[in-house]
């Protein structure tokens, strides 16, 4: 399975909730657990979760405060 730049566009990514809120208010880019940087603009519910973000999130345990969101660069 490839995780090149194009693959990131097909997934919803895990991002800290406060970062999503700040991005919605001022348009600042966010950084997903997998390292993708973008300004969210699409409905994340329409996309499967990024496998790398999901793996990282699950390894964090129940205490993680991440939320998923997808966006377009």
Secondary structure, DSSP 8 states (H G I E B T S, - for coil): ---SHHHHTTEEEEEEHHHHHHHHHH---EE-TT--EEEEEE-GGGSEE-HHHHHHHHHH-TT--EEEEEEE-
